[in-house]
Amino acid sequence: MKVPLLPFSLLLSLSLNACHAGPAPTQASAYKQASMASAAASTERSRARGRQPDPTALLSDKLRSGMTYNEFRKVVLDQGWLPKGDAQCMANVVGGNYEKLCSAHPELASCRACAEVPELSACSGDGHCQVHFAQESSGAVLEANTYGPISDWNAPGERSRLTVTEWQVDAKPAH
């Protein structure tokens, strides 16, 4: 996820608090703390101006690596993001011979995946997939990577083996 530059006062506060926090945080945990602080500050600034909070900031508060894809998808859709289709999905998921393979075996999960999960862009043979959502009002694109069987895209709770490994928002639309 791309993080905007933090205001100097927030950086100073984080630095001063780190002096009393015990062992030094890892780079990943420091990045996560800075991301959460930035999202909270952005939300507060938006509220102070009487506007809706930045949807990216709202996502930062609700999304995390390791969550099930079903849960991730629900949060994203509830925040107003829309599935962003990929015209090459079938070739990216099934392979270049998808027309022949899927006409002979339409029951295969990979042959149904692009229709069932319209935000799906690509999947590898080892369970890594990529999905995209778009925010019409800003043109921003949310990209997420997952791991697990794509057939679990809507499996509830702990029954899902499809989890989100990482996500990011690109303020500029993807081409």
N, C-alpha and C positions, 0 to 999 in steps of 0.2 A: 504494500500500500504506500502510495506517495504521501509524505507528511509535509505540510507547509512549514515554513520557518517559524520558530517559536519566538514570541516577544522576549526581549532581553530580561524583563522582570521575571518572567516565568522560568527562563534558563537559570537566572541567578538564584531563584527560590529552589529549584531542583538541585542546583549545585550545593547550596548551603545545607539543605536537608540531607544530602548525601554524606556530609561530614559527620552526621550524627546517626546514620542509618546502619552502622555495622559494616559487614563485609561488602566489598564492591559488587554491584550487580553485574551480571553478564551483559554483553553487548545487546543480546536479544531482549532481555528484560528491560534494559534502559531504553531501548527503542520503543518497546511496548508502552512503558510509562510515559515517554514523551508523546507518543501518538495519542494516548488516552487524555493526557493533559491538554494537548492541542485541540482535540475534538471537544472537550468540555469547554475550553475557552471560546471556541468558535460558536458553540451552541449558546453560551451566555451572551456573547456579543450580538448574535442574531436576536435573541429574546429582548435584549436591552433596546434594540432598534425597532422592536415591534414586528419583526418578520419571522417567518417560519425558520427553524434551524436548518443548517446545511445538511442535506440528506446523507452526505458522506460522513459527517460527524455522527449522525444517528446510527449509521451502519457500524462505525468504529465501536460504539457502545454495545452493540448487540451481536456482532459476528466474531467468531474465534476459530482458530485452526483446531481441527479435531472434531468439530461438531458434525452431526449427520447432515447429508445433503438435503434431505427432506426439511429439516429444521432451518437450514441456511436459506433454502429456496423460499420458504414461507416468510421469513423475515424480509428478504429482499423484495418479494412481490408486495408485501404489506406496506413497504416504504415507497411504493409507486414505481419501482423499476419494472421494465418489461423485458421478456425474453427477446434476445437478438439472434435471429436465425442466421445460419451460415449455408450458403448455396452449395458448398463443397462438403457438407456434413457426411453424406453417405459415402463419398470417396474417402474421407478422412477417418471414418469409423469402420466401415466394412472393407474398403479397398477399391482399387480401380475396376475390379470386375463385379462391383456390387449389383449391377442390373441383372446379370446372369445368375449370380449366387442367390440374390433375394427373390427372383422370380421362381427359382427352383425350391427355395427354403424360406418362405415368408415367416415361418414360425421362429426363426432365429432372433434372439434378443437384439443382436447388433443390427439386424434388418429393420427392426421396429424402433430403435433408439431415437433416431432423429425426429420421427413423428411424435413419439411420446414425450420427448424432452426437447422442445423447440429451441432452447437456448444452447443446446449441445453444439460444439464446434468440431471436436476431434477426440478420439480415444486411441490409446496405444494397445498393443496386444497384452501388455503386462498390467492393465488396470488403471492407468493414468488417463484422466479425461480433462478437457477444458470446456468451460461454459462462458457465455457472455450475456449480460443484461445491459439495457440502455435506459437512460433517463431522457425522455423527450425534451423536457423543458431546458436542460442545460447542455445536452449533447454528450454528456459524460457516459463512459462505458465502464462497466464493472466486469472484471475478468476473474474467474476463480478456477483453481485446479483442484481436482478431486482424485481420490484413490479408492478403488474397490469396484465391484461389479456394477455397471451402469443400470442393470436391471433392478437394483435396489434404490433407484432414484426417489421413489415414493414410499419406501418401506418405513413403517412407523418406529420411532424411538430406537431402542436398543437392538431391534431386529435388523436394522440397516447396517450393512457393511460398507456403504459408500460414504466416505467422509471428506470434508474439505481440508486440503493441506495448506492452501494459502489463497489470498485474494488481494486485489488492488483495484483502485479506481483511476482511470485515465480521464482527465478533464477534457482532452481532445478526442473527438470521435475517431475510432479505428477505421482504416480504409479497407 
